[in-house]
């Protein structure tokens, strides 16, 4: 008898300030044939705060908006890439 366990969901972090874009991203994830778990943040400062608070349990992927309030995506990427804890985090 083969017992297979379902795959663990891929944890995706979305940094996006537009509510509609977050909604459509969530809908698109629901069409994927792999299980996912979505976490969202609304601006660059919230993204950096979330990453530093969760450095021991990072997401599998980060989808990063470029145009966000408080800290834009380019600035966030600079902070992320300057910290060795995040060097293997895929940023899209």
C-alpha positions in Angstrom: 0.0 0.0 0.0 1.4 3.4 -1.0 0.6 6.3 1.1 1.5 9.6 -0.4 1.4 12.9 1.5 0.2 16.0 -0.3 2.9 18.5 -1.2 3.4 21.3 1.2 2.0 24.6 0.0 4.5 27.0 -1.6 4.5 30.2 0.6 4.3 33.3 -1.6 4.8 36.8 -0.3 3.3 39.5 -2.4 4.3 43.2 -1.8 1.7 45.1 -3.6 -0.1 48.4 -2.7 -3.0 48.0 -5.1 -6.0 46.1 -3.7 -7.3 45.0 -7.1 -3.9 43.7 -8.1 -3.7 41.7 -4.8 -7.1 40.3 -5.6 -6.2 39.2 -9.1 -2.9 37.7 -8.0 -4.8 35.6 -5.4 -7.3 34.5 -8.1 -4.4 33.5 -10.4 -2.7 31.4 -7.6 -6.0 29.5 -7.1 -5.7 28.2 -10.7 -2.3 26.7 -10.2 -2.0 22.9 -9.9 0.2 23.3 -6.8 -1.0 24.3 -3.3 0.0 27.8 -2.3 -0.2 30.0 0.8 -0.3 33.8 0.1 0.9 36.5 2.5 0.5 40.1 1.4 2.0 43.4 2.5 0.8 46.8 1.3 4.0 48.9 1.1 7.7 48.7 1.2 8.2 49.4 4.9 5.7 46.7 5.8 7.6 44.3 3.5 11.0 45.0 5.2 9.4 44.8 8.6 7.8 41.4 7.7 11.0 40.0 6.3 13.1 41.0 9.3 10.5 39.6 11.7 10.3 36.3 9.7 13.9 35.9 8.7 13.9 32.3 10.1 10.8 31.3 8.1 11.1 33.1 4.7 8.6 32.5 1.9 9.5 30.4 -1.1 9.0 33.4 -3.4 8.6 37.2 -3.1 6.7 39.0 -5.8 7.7 42.7 -5.5 5.9 45.6 -6.9 8.1 48.5 -8.1 5.8 51.4 -7.4 4.8 51.3 -3.7 4.4 54.0 -1.0 6.8 54.6 1.8 9.6 52.6 0.2 9.5 51.5 -3.5 10.4 48.1 -4.8 13.9 49.1 -6.0 14.7 50.5 -2.5 13.3 47.3 -0.9 15.4 45.1 -3.2 18.5 47.0 -2.2 17.8 46.3 1.5 17.0 42.6 0.8 20.1 42.0 -1.2 22.3 43.7 1.3 21.3 41.2 4.0 22.9 37.7 3.8 19.8 36.2 5.4 17.8 36.9 2.3 20.4 36.1 -0.4 18.6 32.9 -1.5 15.1 34.4 -1.5 13.8 34.5 -5.1 12.5 37.9 -5.9 10.2 38.4 -8.9 
